[in-house]
Amino acid sequence: MYKRSLITIVLALGLAVSLYTVSEYSRDSAISALQKRTQGDLNRYILTMRQKLARFRDIPELLSTHPDLVRALRDHANSNDIARANLHLVKVNDILGTRDSYLMDSQGTTIAASNWNGPGSFTGRNFSYRPYFTKALRGGLGQYFALGSTSKKRGYFYAYPVRHRDNILGVIVVKIDLNEIEQDWKEKDTELLISDEDGVIFISTRKQWKFRTLYPLTEQDRQRITVSKRYVGQKLIALNITQRQPSEANSQIIRLREPSTKKTEQQYLIQNAAVGNSDLNVSILADLEGVQRQILVNMLYVGTLYIALVLLVMVIIARRRIAKQKAQFELRELQALESSGARVKAILNNTWAGLITLDISGCIESMNVTAQKLFAYSEQELQGREFYSLLQGVKKSTYAEQINPQRNLHAELLIEGRVKCGDGNLLPVEFVVGNMQQQGGLHFLITVQDITERKQYEGQLAQSKRLLESRVELRTTELTSANERLLQEIKQHGKTQNELIQAAKLAVIGQMSAGINHELNQPLMAIRGYADNARKYLTLANEESVDSNLNEIALLTERMAKILHPLKEFSRKSSGLQQNVSVRSLRSGVLAILYPRLQKSPVRVEWPELECDYSVLGDLLRLEQVMVNLIDNAMQAVESQGAPQIQISQTIIDPNKLCISVKDNGPGIAAVDAANIFEPFYTTKKEGQGLGLGLSISQRIIEDVGGELTAENYYTDDRESVVAGAEFMVILQLGSNS
């Protein structure tokens, strides 16, 4: 016993050493071969990338010498020069197959573009924050990959300065599309990606890797990328690489964890190389699953060979022992065979499936008890009868192919049909024909199963399917009708909203009508006096005095027109289109509209003149309406104060947003009103002073232009116990010219 255990341990150790040696050798060989193959693929990909970029590298330099582009950048350029530049860029775009081409002045503002007449036109947009513009403006060739800030599409940019008499007037830019290269890179078990100098992946054969990074970015790098708007709207999260192991020829073996895939962690052989004349890097990742399979196959092969040799030695040793026991074994085998035959017969007669044996001609030889019960025949009644004569609904050719002695043993077919039973019933069955060697000859074994219940279930299932289809069709009709009604209600809601906005504007105009009437009454009385004097001077033939009176009348009518012009502009309906709105123009318009009331009111409104003008996104008329409504509400809130005043200021709160604050020194916003002041028809004013729509409509207007309107109390002495007044904050998005 001890000797046998020792031999077993020695053999197991020998097998383990053999498998370990084969595993290490196979791994090194497979990785080396994979590294050479992927290195060749990587070189081919880099050559393709360089050829693609080289086609367009010199295009901007060639375009920079074209006279139409030079004329468009000169100081005395007119609209015709710009139009010729646009047409030339459209023609260049069509011929070269580039995505876009555009011309910028020395400040970075686009003055001509190949998409000048399209919905996403670059004209008028400023791209001075792009590094390619800065480099080209210094006299070099600028090249850069980024997402288009307007189109949001990937592209590679080439930029070159446009000179006139050694002076750089502007920059010509060509944007090319690299998507076709990405589509051509489809290799089995190989992933390819292209990254920039920061390690940001922007082209990849694996969709979920796009705009991920090979290494985590520092906060300083993130800030720099954000300022250049290189990847607008992308989070730039690093790939979850859990392990990096150096390999030969400057390659690495990495483990990459991806919960979204079937395998949460995969091993790759990664190789990197730079694309010449650019700041791009190409990386190829080869899946090591094939290497693992090769290692396993080699280990199985060696292990099998080792075990076979061990077994061969053991067989040779055991043959002598087996020869001695042969006589006893044959005796026991004969006894077991007799016993087994009885057991097999009992099993066949009690199995759930019917078993039928056929001779070489297809006639029935024997049947088990289950088959006799299914067919309602005894074994003696069917012996010697051709089995096909009992079948219905089965093709003769299909059946004949199954009982052909020359048929392929792997071509067994499950056949469905019906059997005409001895009691006259048709029994639905399915059966399969198998080969059986018995007494030196070929026989067939047929296994038959009753499928009556399955057929009944299939019929019920088909009926349920038809019922479900009819219900789905009815529900689809109901949903279509409901959708049409909903669209009509949305359209009516939009119309009602616009009418409410216009009504609110007219209500403000009505509140200002008394002041305007006073302002117009004095010029009208003066005009009447000048007209009467002019009539008297005419009777006296004093033409010089008549002319002086008429001149005064003209000046007074001009003053009246200036009073009425802001009112007319404020009352007309807005176009609803968003555009860049000057905050300085907004301030002037609002103060002009409120001028008559401010002249008579004791409220002091402080809105300082802007030192630096900003542009915000919105509609001038609708923004004027919001500011007029907020200032009017503030004036009503401070009427009862001893020294009523309103302070208006504007502050940049982040690189893309401007906040206009309206503060008053009134009683503030009551706690019970804070949650409802923006609700329609909710008002804290006296009866007759308003319908409660002003703040609701103002909030809707600001949200429509992508902004936010909020309200809160502010406090004195850094204590939240003494309310200093109410503050309304209008947060707007900065325009492209800010």
C-alpha positions in Angstrom: 0.0 0.0 0.0 2.8 2.4 0.9 4.7 1.6 -2.3 1.6 2.3 -4.5 1.1 5.7 -2.8 4.7 6.6 -3.3 4.6 5.7 -7.0 1.4 7.8 -7.4 3.0 10.9 -5.8 6.1 10.6 -8.0 4.0 10.3 -11.2 1.8 13.3 -10.1 4.9 15.4 -9.5 6.3 14.5 -12.9 3.0 15.4 -14.6 3.0 18.8 -12.7 6.5 19.6 -13.7 5.9 18.7 -17.3 2.7 20.8 -17.5 4.4 23.8 -16.0 7.4 23.6 -18.4 5.1 23.3 -21.4 2.9 26.2 -20.1 5.8 28.6 -19.8 7.4 27.6 -23.1 4.0 27.8 -24.9 3.2 31.2 -23.4 6.5 32.8 -24.4 6.3 31.4 -27.9 2.7 32.4 -28.5 3.2 35.9 -27.1 6.3 36.4 -29.2 4.5 35.3 -32.4 1.5 37.5 -31.5 3.8 40.4 -30.9 5.4 40.1 -34.3 2.1 39.7 -36.0 0.5 42.7 -34.3 3.6 44.8 -34.8 3.1 44.3 -38.6 -0.6 45.2 -38.3 0.4 48.3 -36.3 2.9 49.4 -38.9 0.3 48.9 -41.6 -2.3 51.0 -39.7 0.2 53.8 -39.0 1.1 53.9 -42.8 -2.6 54.1 -43.6 -3.0 57.0 -41.1 0.0 58.8 -42.4 -1.1 58.5 -46.0 -4.6 59.8 -45.0 -3.1 62.8 -43.2 -0.4 63.5 -45.8 -3.1 63.9 -48.5 -4.4 67.1 -46.8 -1.3 68.3 -45.0 -0.2 70.8 -47.7 -3.7 71.8 -48.7 -4.0 74.8 -46.3 -0.7 76.2 -47.4 -1.8 76.0 -51.0 -5.2 77.6 -50.3 -3.5 80.4 -48.3 -2.1 81.9 -51.6 -5.4 82.1 -53.4 -6.2 85.8 -54.1 -9.9 85.4 -53.2 -9.0 84.5 -49.6 -6.4 87.2 -49.4 -8.9 89.9 -50.6 -11.5 88.7 -48.1 -9.1 89.3 -45.2 -7.9 92.8 -46.2 -9.3 95.9 -44.4 -11.2 97.2 -47.4 -12.9 93.8 -48.1 -16.6 94.0 -49.1 -19.5 91.6 -49.2 -18.6 90.5 -52.8 -15.1 89.5 -51.6 -16.6 87.5 -48.8 -19.0 85.8 -51.2 -16.2 84.8 -53.6 -14.2 83.4 -50.7 -17.3 81.3 -49.6 -17.8 80.0 -53.1 -14.2 79.1 -53.5 -14.2 77.2 -50.2 -17.3 75.3 -51.2 -15.7 74.3 -54.4 -12.5 73.2 -52.6 -14.5 71.1 -50.2 -16.4 69.3 -53.0 -13.2 68.6 -55.0 -11.0 67.4 -52.1 -13.6 65.6 -50.1 -12.9 67.4 -46.8 -15.5 67.7 -44.1 -15.2 71.5 -43.8 -12.9 74.4 -44.7 -13.1 78.0 -43.3 -11.2 81.3 -43.2 -10.6 83.2 -39.9 -9.3 86.7 -39.4 -6.5 87.6 -37.0 -8.9 87.6 -34.1 -10.1 84.1 -34.7 -13.5 85.1 -36.1 -14.7 83.0 -39.1 -15.5 85.3 -42.0 -16.0 82.6 -44.8 -16.7 78.9 -44.7 -17.6 76.0 -47.0 -20.8 75.6 -44.9 -21.7 79.4 -45.0 -25.3 78.8 -46.1 -25.9 75.7 -44.0 -27.8 75.4 -40.6 -24.5 74.8 -38.7 -22.5 77.6 -40.5 -19.2 78.6 -38.9 -19.4 82.2 -40.2 -19.3 84.7 -37.3 -18.1 82.1 -34.8 -14.8 82.7 -33.0 -12.3 79.8 -32.7 -9.3 81.7 -31.3 -9.2 79.3 -28.3 -8.2 76.4 -30.6 -4.4 75.6 -30.5 -4.2 75.2 -34.2 -5.3 78.8 -34.7 -2.6 80.1 -32.2 0.2 78.1 -33.9 -0.9 79.1 -37.4 -1.1 82.8 -36.3 2.6 82.5 -35.3 3.4 81.5 -38.8 3.6 77.7 -38.5 1.4 74.8 -39.7 -1.2 74.1 -37.0 -2.6 70.6 -36.7 -5.1 69.4 -34.1 -7.7 66.7 -33.5 -11.0 67.7 -31.7 -14.7 67.5 -31.6 -16.3 70.3 -33.6 -17.7 72.9 -31.2 -20.6 73.5 -33.7 -21.1 70.1 -35.5 -20.0 67.9 -32.5 -18.3 65.6 -35.0 -14.8 64.3 -34.8 -12.2 65.7 -37.2 -8.6 66.5 -37.8 -7.7 70.2 -38.4 -4.9 71.6 -40.5 -4.4 75.4 -40.3 -2.0 77.7 -42.1 -1.4 81.5 -42.0 -2.7 83.7 -44.9 -0.1 86.4 -45.7 0.0 89.5 -47.7 3.3 91.3 -48.1 4.8 89.3 -45.2 1.9 90.3 -42.9 -0.3 87.5 -41.5 -3.9 88.6 -42.2 -5.7 85.5 -40.9 -5.7 81.6 -40.9 -7.2 79.1 -43.4 -8.4 75.8 -41.8 -9.2 72.4 -43.4 -11.1 69.8 -41.4 -10.9 66.1 -42.5 -13.0 63.1 -41.5 -11.2 60.0 -40.1 -14.3 57.8 -39.7 -13.6 55.8 -42.9 -10.2 54.7 -41.4 -12.0 53.5 -38.3 -14.5 51.6 -40.3 -11.8 49.8 -42.3 -10.0 48.6 -39.1 -11.9 45.4 -38.4 -9.6 42.5 -37.3 -10.6 39.4 -35.3 -9.4 39.4 -31.7 -7.7 42.7 -32.3 -8.7 46.2 -31.1 -7.3 49.4 -32.5 -7.4 52.9 -31.0 -5.9 56.3 -31.8 -5.2 58.8 -28.9 -3.9 62.3 -28.7 -0.9 63.6 -26.7 -2.9 63.5 -23.5 -3.9 59.9 -24.0 -7.5 60.6 -24.9 -8.9 57.9 -27.2 -10.9 59.5 -30.0 -10.9 56.7 -32.6 -11.5 53.1 -31.6 -12.8 49.8 -33.0 -14.5 49.4 -29.5 -17.3 51.9 -29.3 -17.3 52.1 -25.5 -13.6 53.1 -25.4 -14.2 56.4 -27.4 -13.3 59.5 -25.3 -11.8 57.4 -22.6 -8.2 57.9 -21.5 -5.2 55.4 -21.3 -4.1 57.0 -18.1 -6.0 59.2 -15.5 -5.8 62.9 -16.3 -4.5 65.4 -13.8 -6.7 68.3 -12.9 -4.4 70.7 -14.7 -4.7 68.7 -17.9 -8.5 68.6 -17.6 -8.6 72.3 -17.2 -6.5 72.9 -20.3 -8.6 70.5 -22.4 -11.8 72.2 -21.1 -10.5 75.7 -22.1 -9.7 74.5 -25.6 -13.2 72.9 -25.9 -11.5 69.9 -27.5 -13.9 67.3 -26.3 -17.0 69.3 -25.4 -19.5 67.3 -23.3 -17.2 64.3 -22.8 -16.3 63.1 -19.2 -12.8 61.7 -20.3 -12.8 58.8 -17.8 -9.7 56.5 -17.7 -9.9 52.9 -18.8 -10.1 50.6 -15.8 -6.6 49.0 -16.4 -5.9 46.9 -13.2 -2.5 45.6 -14.1 0.4 46.5 -16.5 3.2 44.0 -17.1 6.2 44.9 -19.4 6.8 42.5 -22.3 9.3 42.2 -25.1 9.8 44.8 -27.8 8.4 47.8 -25.8 5.0 46.1 -25.5 2.9 45.5 -22.4 0.4 42.9 -21.1 -2.5 44.6 -19.4 -5.6 43.5 -17.6 -8.7 45.6 -18.5 -11.8 45.4 -16.4 -15.1 46.1 -18.3 -18.3 45.2 -16.3 -20.4 45.9 -19.5 -18.9 42.9 -21.4 -19.5 39.2 -20.9 -16.0 38.9 -19.4 -15.5 41.4 -16.6 -11.7 41.3 -17.1 -9.7 40.6 -20.2 -5.9 40.4 -20.9 -4.4 42.2 -23.9 -1.0 42.6 -25.5 -0.7 46.3 -26.2 1.8 48.1 -28.5 2.0 51.8 -29.2 3.6 53.9 -31.9 3.4 57.5 -32.9 2.1 58.7 -36.3 4.9 60.7 -38.0 4.4 64.5 -38.5 1.5 64.6 -36.0 0.8 64.4 -32.3 -1.3 61.2 -32.7 -0.5 57.8 -31.2 -1.8 54.5 -32.5 -2.2 51.5 -30.1 -3.1 48.0 -31.0 -4.6 45.6 -28.4 -4.4 41.8 -29.1 -6.7 39.6 -27.0 -4.7 37.0 -25.2 -7.6 34.6 -25.0 -6.2 32.8 -28.1 -2.8 32.5 -26.3 -4.5 31.0 -23.3 -6.3 28.5 -25.6 -3.0 27.5 -27.3 -1.4 27.0 -23.9 -4.3 24.8 -22.7 -4.2 22.7 -25.9 -0.4 22.1 -25.5 -0.8 21.2 -21.9 -3.7 18.8 -22.8 -1.5 17.3 -25.5 1.5 16.8 -23.3 -0.6 15.7 -20.3 -2.4 13.2 -22.5 0.9 11.9 -23.9 2.3 11.6 -20.4 -0.7 9.8 -19.1 -0.7 7.5 -22.2 2.9 6.5 -21.6 2.2 5.9 -17.9 -0.9 3.8 -18.7 1.1 1.8 -21.3 3.6 0.9 -18.7 0.9 0.0 -16.3 -0.9 -2.1 -18.9 2.2 -4.1 -19.7 2.7 -4.7 -16.0 -0.9 -5.6 -15.5 -1.2 -8.0 -18.4 0.4 -10.8 -16.5 -2.0 -10.3 -13.7 -5.0 -10.1 -16.0 -3.9 -13.4 -17.7 -4.1 -15.2 -14.4 -7.6 -13.9 -13.7 -9.0 -14.4 -17.2 -10.7 -17.7 -16.5 -12.5 -16.4 -13.4 -13.4 -13.2 -15.2 -15.1 -15.1 -18.1 -17.1 -17.1 -15.7 -18.3 -14.0 -13.8 -19.0 -12.2 -17.1 -21.2 -15.0 -18.4 -23.2 -15.0 -15.2 -23.5 -11.2 -15.3 -24.6 -11.3 -18.9 -27.5 -13.6 -18.1 -28.6 -11.4 -15.3 -28.1 -8.2 -17.4 -30.2 -9.6 -20.2 -33.1 -10.1 -17.8 -32.7 -6.6 -16.3 -32.5 -5.0 -19.8 -35.7 -6.7 -20.9 -37.5 -5.5 -17.8 -36.3 -1.9 -18.4 -37.4 -2.0 -22.1 -40.8 -3.2 -21.2 -41.3 -0.4 -18.6 -39.8 2.6 -20.3 -41.9 5.6 -21.2 -41.0 5.4 -24.9 -42.1 2.8 -27.4 -39.2 0.7 -28.8 -39.5 -1.2 -32.1 -36.8 -3.3 -33.8 -36.8 -3.6 -37.6 -34.9 -5.9 -39.9 -32.8 -4.7 -42.8 -35.9 -4.5 -45.0 -37.9 -2.3 -42.6 -40.2 -5.0 -41.2 -41.1 -5.2 -37.5 -39.2 -7.8 -35.5 -40.1 -7.0 -31.9 -41.9 -4.4 -29.7 -41.8 -3.5 -26.1 -44.9 -3.3 -23.9 -45.1 0.5 -24.2 -45.2 0.3 -28.0 -47.9 -2.3 -27.9 -50.1 -0.1 -25.6 -49.5 3.0 -27.8 -50.4 1.2 -31.1 -53.2 -1.0 -29.6 -51.6 -4.1 -31.3 -49.9 -7.1 -29.8 -46.3 -8.0 -30.9 -47.5 -11.1 -32.7 -50.0 -9.0 -34.8 -47.3 -6.7 -36.2 -44.3 -9.1 -36.5 -43.2 -9.2 -40.2 -45.3 -6.2 -41.2 -43.6 -3.2 -42.7 -43.5 -0.3 -40.2 -44.2 2.4 -42.8 -47.6 0.8 -43.5 -48.7 2.1 -40.1 -47.6 5.7 -40.8 -49.6 8.6 -42.2 -48.3 12.1 -43.0 -44.7 11.0 -43.4 -42.9 11.2 -46.8 -41.8 7.9 -48.2 -38.5 9.3 -49.3 -37.7 10.7 -45.9 -38.5 7.4 -44.2 -36.5 5.4 -46.8 -33.5 7.5 -46.3 -33.5 6.7 -42.5 -33.6 2.9 -43.0 -30.9 3.0 -45.7 -27.9 0.8 -44.6 -25.6 3.2 -46.4 -26.8 6.3 -44.6 -24.6 8.7 -42.5 -24.8 7.6 -38.9 -24.8 11.2 -37.8 -27.8 12.0 -40.0 -30.5 10.8 -37.6 -33.7 12.7 -38.0 -36.6 13.3 -35.7 -39.7 12.5 -37.8 -43.2 13.6 -36.9 -46.4 11.9 -38.2 -49.4 9.8 -37.2 -49.9 6.1 -36.5 -53.0 4.2 -37.4 -53.7 2.2 -34.2 -55.4 -1.1 -33.9 -58.5 0.6 -32.3 -58.9 2.8 -35.4 -57.6 6.0 -33.8 -54.9 8.2 -35.4 -52.1 8.8 -32.8 -49.7 11.8 -33.3 -46.2 10.6 -32.7 -42.6 11.5 -33.3 -39.9 8.9 -33.8 -36.2 8.5 -34.6 -34.5 5.6 -36.4 -31.1 4.3 -35.1 -28.8 1.6 -36.2 -28.3 -1.6 -34.1 -25.8 -4.4 -34.6 -27.3 -7.7 -33.4 -26.0 -11.3 -34.0 -23.6 -10.0 -36.6 -26.2 -8.2 -38.8 -27.6 -4.7 -39.1 -31.0 -4.0 -37.6 -32.9 -0.7 -36.9 -34.2 0.5 -33.5 -37.1 2.9 -33.6 -37.9 5.0 -30.6 -41.5 6.3 -30.6 -43.1 9.0 -28.4 -46.7 10.0 -28.0 -47.1 13.8 -28.7 -50.9 14.1 -28.2 -50.6 16.5 -25.3 -48.0 18.7 -27.1 -50.2 19.0 -30.2 -53.1 20.1 -27.9 -50.8 22.7 -26.3 -49.6 24.0 -29.7 -53.2 24.5 -30.7 -54.0 26.4 -27.6 -50.8 28.5 -28.1 -51.8 29.4 -31.7 -55.2 30.5 -30.5 -53.7 32.6 -27.7 -51.3 34.2 -30.3 -54.2 35.2 -32.5 -56.1 36.7 -29.6 -53.0 38.6 -28.4 -52.4 40.0 -31.9 -55.9 41.3 -32.1 -55.6 43.0 -28.7 -52.3 44.6 -29.7 -53.8 45.9 -32.9 -56.8 47.4 -31.0 -54.4 48.9 -28.3 -52.2 50.4 -31.1 -55.3 52.1 -32.6 -56.2 53.6 -29.3 -52.7 54.8 -28.6 -52.5 56.4 -32.1 -55.7 58.3 -31.4 -54.6 59.4 -28.0 -51.2 60.6 -29.4 -53.0 62.8 -32.1 -55.2 64.4 -29.3 -52.1 65.0 -27.2 -50.3 66.8 -30.1 -53.3 69.0 -30.7 -53.4 69.9 -26.9 -49.6 70.7 -27.0 -50.1 73.0 -30.0 -53.0 74.8 -28.3 -50.9 75.1 -25.1 -48.1 76.8 -27.0 -50.5 79.3 -28.6 -52.1 80.1 -25.2 -48.6 80.6 -23.6 -47.7 83.2 -26.3 -51.0 85.0 -25.9 -50.4 85.2 -22.1 -46.9 86.6 -22.6 -48.3 89.3 -24.9 -51.1 90.0 -22.5 -48.6 90.5 -19.7 -46.6 92.9 -21.8 -49.8 94.9 -22.6 -50.6 95.0 -18.9 -47.2 96.6 -18.2 -47.9 99.1 -20.9 -51.2 99.9 -19.3 -49.5 100.6 -16.0 -47.1 103.0 -17.7 -49.9 104.8 -19.7 -50.4 107.5 -17.2 -46.8 108.5 -17.1 -46.5 108.4 -20.9 -49.7 110.5 -21.2 -48.0 113.1 -18.9 -44.8 113.1 -21.0 -46.8 113.6 -24.3 -49.2 116.2 -22.9 -46.5 118.9 -22.4 -45.1 118.6 -26.0 -48.6 118.6 -27.4 -49.4 121.9 -25.5 -46.2 123.4 -26.7 -46.9 122.4 -30.3 -50.4 124.0 -30.0 -48.8 127.3 -28.7 -46.1 127.3 -31.5 -48.8 126.7 -34.1 -50.9 129.6 -32.9 -47.9 131.9 -32.9 -46.9 130.8 -36.4 -50.4 131.7 -37.7 -50.1 135.2 -36.2 -46.6 135.7 -37.7 -48.0 134.7 -41.1 -50.5 137.5 -40.9 -47.6 139.8 -40.1 -45.5 138.4 -42.9 -42.8 137.5 -40.4 -41.3 134.5 -42.2 -38.3 134.2 -40.0 -40.4 133.8 -36.8 -42.7 131.4 -38.6 -39.7 129.2 -39.6 -38.4 129.3 -36.0 -41.8 128.1 -34.6 -42.0 125.3 -37.2 -38.5 124.2 -36.3 -39.5 124.0 -32.6 -42.6 121.9 -33.6 -40.4 119.5 -35.5 -38.1 119.1 -32.5 -41.1 118.4 -30.2 -42.5 115.7 -32.5 -39.1 114.1 -32.6 -39.1 114.0 -28.8 -42.6 112.4 -28.8 -41.4 109.7 -31.3 -38.5 108.8 -29.1 -40.9 108.4 -26.1 -43.2 106.2 -28.1 -40.6 104.1 -30.0 -39.6 101.9 -27.0 -43.2 101.4 -26.1 -44.0 100.3 -29.7 -41.0 97.9 -29.8 -42.0 96.5 -26.3 -45.6 95.8 -27.3 -45.0 93.9 -30.6 -44.7 90.1 -30.5 -41.3 88.5 -30.3 -39.8 86.4 -33.1 -38.9 83.6 -30.7 -35.5 83.1 -32.3 -32.5 83.0 -30.0 -29.6 85.3 -30.8 -26.7 87.1 -29.1 -28.2 90.0 -27.0 -26.1 92.8 -25.7 -26.5 93.4 -22.0 -25.8 97.1 -22.6 -28.6 97.3 -25.2 -30.9 95.4 -22.8 -30.2 98.0 -20.1 -30.8 100.9 -22.4 -34.1 99.5 -23.7 -35.5 98.7 -20.2 -34.6 102.1 -18.8 -36.1 103.8 -21.8 -39.4 101.9 -21.3 -39.5 102.7 -17.6 -38.3 106.3 -18.0 -41.8 108.0 -17.6 -42.5 106.1 -14.4 -39.0 106.5 -13.0 -39.2 110.3 -13.5 -42.3 110.5 -11.2 -41.5 107.7 -8.7 -39.6 108.3 -5.5 -37.8 105.0 -5.9 -34.1 105.3 -6.7 -33.1 102.7 -9.3 -29.3 102.1 -9.6 -28.2 100.2 -12.7 -24.6 101.3 -13.4 -23.3 101.8 -16.9 -21.4 98.6 -17.9 -17.6 99.0 -18.3 -17.4 95.8 -20.3 -20.4 94.7 -22.5 -21.5 91.1 -22.5 -23.6 89.1 -24.9 -26.2 86.5 -23.7 -28.3 84.0 -25.6 -32.0 85.0 -25.9 -34.5 87.3 -27.5 -34.1 91.1 -26.8 -37.8 91.9 -26.6 -38.6 89.0 -24.3 -35.6 89.7 -22.0 -36.8 93.3 -21.8 -40.2 92.1 -20.8 -38.7 90.0 -17.9 -36.5 92.9 -16.6 -39.3 95.4 -16.9 -41.6 93.1 -14.9 -39.0 92.4 -12.2 -38.2 96.1 -11.8 -41.9 97.0 -11.7 -42.5 94.4 -9.0 -39.6 95.7 -7.0 -40.9 99.3 -7.3 -44.3 98.2 -5.9 -42.6 96.3 -3.1 -40.6 99.3 -1.8 -43.3 102.0 -2.2 -43.9 102.0 1.6 -40.2 102.2 2.5 -38.6 105.4 3.9 -35.8 105.5 1.4 -36.9 103.1 -1.4 -34.1 101.9 -3.7 -33.4 99.1 -6.2 -29.9 97.9 -7.1 -29.2 96.0 -10.4 -25.9 94.3 -11.1 -24.5 91.7 -13.5 -21.8 89.1 -12.6 -20.0 86.3 -14.4 -20.7 83.2 -12.2 -18.8 80.7 -14.4 -17.2 80.7 -17.9 -20.5 80.1 -19.6 -23.1 82.0 -17.5 -24.0 85.6 -16.5 -26.2 86.5 -13.5 -28.3 89.7 -13.5 -29.4 90.5 -9.9 -32.3 92.8 -9.0 -32.2 93.7 -5.2 -34.7 95.9 -3.4 -34.9 97.1 0.2 -38.5 96.1 0.7 -40.0 93.7 3.3 -38.7 90.6 1.4 -40.5 87.4 0.5 -42.7 85.8 3.1 -42.0 82.2 4.0 -45.6 81.2 3.0 -45.1 82.8 -0.5 -41.6 81.5 -1.3 -42.8 78.2 -2.7 -45.6 79.6 -4.8 -44.5 83.0 -6.3 -43.7 81.5 -9.7 -47.1 79.7 -9.8 -49.6 81.1 -12.4 -52.3 83.4 -10.9 -50.6 83.5 -7.5 -50.1 87.1 -6.4 -49.4 89.0 -3.2 -50.4 92.4 -4.7 -53.5 94.4 -3.9 -56.7 93.7 -5.9 -56.5 95.3 -9.3 -52.7 95.5 -9.4 -52.1 92.3 -11.3 -53.3 88.8 -12.2 -50.3 86.8 -10.8 -49.0 85.9 -14.3 -45.9 88.2 -14.5 -43.4 86.0 -12.6 -44.8 82.7 -14.0 -44.4 84.1 -17.6 -41.0 85.5 -16.8 -39.7 82.2 -15.5 -41.0 80.4 -18.6 -39.3 83.0 -20.9 -35.9 82.5 -19.1 -36.2 78.7 -19.2 -37.0 78.8 -22.9 -33.7 80.5 -23.6 -31.8 77.9 -21.5 -31.5 80.1 -18.3 -32.9 80.1 -14.8 -34.9 82.6 -12.7 -34.7 82.3 -8.9 -35.8 84.4 -5.9 -34.6 84.6 -2.3 -34.2 87.1 0.6 -30.9 88.6 1.5 -29.8 89.6 5.0 -27.8 92.3 6.8 -24.8 92.0 9.1 -24.1 88.4 8.0 -27.1 87.3 10.1 -30.0 85.3 8.8 -32.4 86.9 11.2 -32.8 90.5 9.8 -34.2 90.5 6.2 -32.7 93.3 4.1 -34.9 92.8 1.1 -35.7 90.5 -1.8 -33.3 89.5 -4.6 -34.3 88.1 -8.0 -31.5 86.5 -10.0 -31.7 85.9 -13.8 -29.0 83.4 -14.9 -28.4 83.4 -18.7 -26.0 81.6 -20.9 -23.2 83.8 -22.4 -23.3 84.3 -26.2 -20.4 83.4 -28.5 -19.2 87.0 -28.7 -18.6 87.3 -24.9 
